[in-house]
Amino acid sequence: MRKLHININGSKIRYTLSGNGQKTILFVHGNSLSSDIFIHQLESSDLQSHFKLIALDLLGYGSSARSNKPELEYSIPHQAQLIVQFCKQLNLSNMIVVGHSLGGNILIEAIKSLKIIDLVLVASPPAENPMNQNMFMPHPAIPLFFKDDLSEEDLETLIAGMLFYKEENISFLKDILKKSDPSTRSMVLKFITNAQYDDQVNFLKTLSIPIKIIVGSNDALVNCNYITNLSLNLYKNEIQFIPKAGHLPFLENPKAFNQLFME
């Protein structure tokens, strides 16, 4: 497993590369997180033998650079274009793309300019325009995804909302959350509020491939009824649930999550 950097439009973007398989999986993390959340996929010997695994830190997150123009560059469309440029520079095509939470929404924008063979959305309800507030369950963690400065109490609330086994992974997630540029959160809220994105549900209905949507069976944030009512062309005609996992199923139950890819 190698940690590398690439320069995109003057900004240093960190990514992790592992595996030597024929097919490529590109992982994109969610709001306030980083590529480190996919550690159990990047280090999986089973996945490494079948796939080339790549996970990047979006601009303003993890070990990637912070933007000098947050009002522009922390938008969903700009992060999507960053992914497109990233794939072009690494000559990536015909990929399986995996987006977690906000990362899934960003990927939906990006794949309009990419060649992919599969789209996997993890705890990532596609957004209608205007946004349907029923995408997510009412939970005190939800507004914290859009709050710049997070207190220790805020961090604990946010992590508790994401995890099913709250005793595990707390310090790991807290370190990741503290690395993100605080202004990414309010800038995402600004672009969502101004509806500066295309209707993702309508776009997904134009795709010929079945969409894989994966949700932890104990996810306290995602409203699965909202997803079901969208009438999308889903893999096996249903949401794929990972048992004993919350909003981060690949972190909390990697064995079940990775097995889904092996199948």
N, C-alpha and C positions, 0 to 999 in steps of 0.2 A: 504494500500500500504506500503510495507516494503522495505527498502534499506539495502542490505546485502552484505557480502564479502565472497569470496571463494579463497583458495590458489591453484594455478595451476603452477606446475613446479617452485615453489619458488616465484611466483609473485602474489600479491593480486589483484583480479579481482572484481570490484564492479558490482552488478546487482540489479534490482528492480523487486519485485514480487507482483502481485495483482491478485484478482479474485479467484473464486472457481469452475469454470466450469469443465466439463468432458474432453474437449479438451484443448491442450496447444498451445499457439502461442508464438514463440520465435522471438523477434525483434533484428535486428543487424543494427546499425547506419552506416552512410557513412563517407567519408574522413573528418578528422579534427573535427568531431562532437562527440556526446555521446548519451547514452540512454535517456537523458533528452528530446530529440526531440520528443519522443513518449509519452509525458506527457498526451496528450488528449486521447490516447488509454488506458494507464495504469490507468487513473482516470475515465474512462467511465463505468457507472453503467450497461449499456446494455452489453458491452463486458465482464465486470467482472462476470456477472450472467451466461454467456455462456462458458467462457474460463478461463483457468489459463494463465495469461499474464506475460511474463518474458522478460526483456530487459537488456542486459549486455553492459558494457563499454569494448571495446577491449583494448588490451595491448597498453599503451601509450596515451590513450584517457580518457577524463572525469576524474573520480575519481579512475580509475585503476592505477596500478603501471606503471612507465616508465621503459623501458628496459635498461639493462647494455650492451646488445649486439644488438643494433639497426640494424646493417648490416644483421643480421640473423632473428631477431624476429619481425621486422616490415614488413616482406614480406607477400604477399598474402597467400602462402602455410602455413607459420607458424601461421598466425592468424586463418586460417581455422582449423588447428590442435588444436589450443587453444579452438575453439568452440566445436570441437569433445570431447575434454577432459572435458570441461564445462558440456556438455550434459551427459557424462558418470557419472561424479561425482554427478549430480543432478538426475540421473536415468531418463532422458528424452528420450522418443521415440514416434513414431507415432505423430509427431508434424506438425503443420502448421508453416513454417519458412518464415519470412518476412525480406528481405534485402533491405536497401536503398542505392542507388548509389554504391559506392565501397563495402559497406556491402553486396550487392547482389552478386557481383563478388566473394567475399570471401565465401559466403554461397554456391555458386555453387561448389566451391572446397570442402567444408566441407560435403555436403550431399552425397558424394561418400562413406562416412563412417557412415552415419546416416540413421535411419528409419524415413521417413517423409510421410505425407499424402498429403501435398500441398506445392508448392513453389510459393511465391509471390515476384516479383521483382518490386520495386518502384523506378522509375527514374533511372533504372539500366540496361543499354544495355549490353547483354552478349558479352564477348570479343572473337573475333577470334584471331588466332595466325598464323602469326604476326598480331598485332593490326591494325584494320581499323580506320584510323583517322576520318572517317565519323560518328563514334559513337556519337560524340558530335557536337553541332553547334559552329561556330566560335564566341567566346565571350571572352572579356578580363578577365573574372573570371576563365576560364579553366586553364591557366598556374599557377594561384595562388594556386590551389589545390596541386601543386608539388613544391612550394617555401617554404623553411625553415622559414625564418624570414619575418613576415608580418607586414608592417607599418600600421598605422591607415587608410591611404588611401587604402591600399591593402584590409584591412578588410571590408571597406565600399564597395569596388568594388565586393568582394566575396559575401557579403551578398546581395547586389543589384542583383547579378546574380541568387541567389537562391530564392529570394522572389518575389511574384507577387505584394502583398500589401507591398511596401517597408517601409511604416511608422510603420507597426506592426512588433513585434518580433525582432527588430534590436538589442536592448541592450541584450535581452535574447540570441540571437545567438552569439553576440560578446563575451559574457562571456564564452560560450561553446567553441568557437574557440580558445580563449586564454588559455584554460585549456589543449589543446592537445599538446603533445610533438612535437616541430617544425620539428624534424628529421624524424617523420613519413612520412611527405610529400615527402621529397627527396628520402627516402628509397623505397617508393611505386613507384616513377618514375624510380628508378634504376632497380627494378625487372621487371617493364613493358617494359622498354627499352631493357633489356636483354632477353625478352620473356621467363621468367622463370615461366611459367604456362601452363597448358594444354588448348587446344582449347575448350572454353566453349560452343560454338555453336554446335559443333559436339557432345559433351556430352549431351546437353539438348535434342538433337534429338533422343537419346536412351531412354529417360524417357517415361513411359507409361501414366503418368498423364498430363493433360493440364496445361500449365504454365500460371499463372496469372501475367500479366505485367500491372502496374498501372503508369500513368503519369499525372501530372498536365496539364490541357489544356493550361496553360500559361507558361509552362516550357521553359525557354530561353536557356537551356543547352543541353537537350537531343534531338537527331535527330531521330524522330519517323519513318522517311522513312527508315533509316538504320534497325531498328527493324523489320518493316514490310517486308523488302526484305530478311530477314533471313529464312522465311518460317518455323517458329517454330509451334509446336502444341499449340496454344494459347487458353485460356478459351474464349468461344464464338467466336473463330476464329478472335479475334481482341484485340487491346490494350484497356484497360479500362481507360477512362479519368475522372479526377476529375475537375469539373469546378471551376473557380476563384481561381486557385492555381498554384504555380510555381514548383520549384524543391523539395519542402517539402509539398506535398499535405495533409499529415496526420496532419501537424501543422497549415496550413492555412485554410483548409476546413475539419476539423475533422468529422463534421456531415455526409458529403457525403462519406468520406473515411470509417468511421466506419459502415455506412449503407451497404456498399459493403460486409463487412464481415458478417453482420447479414443476408444478402440475401443468 
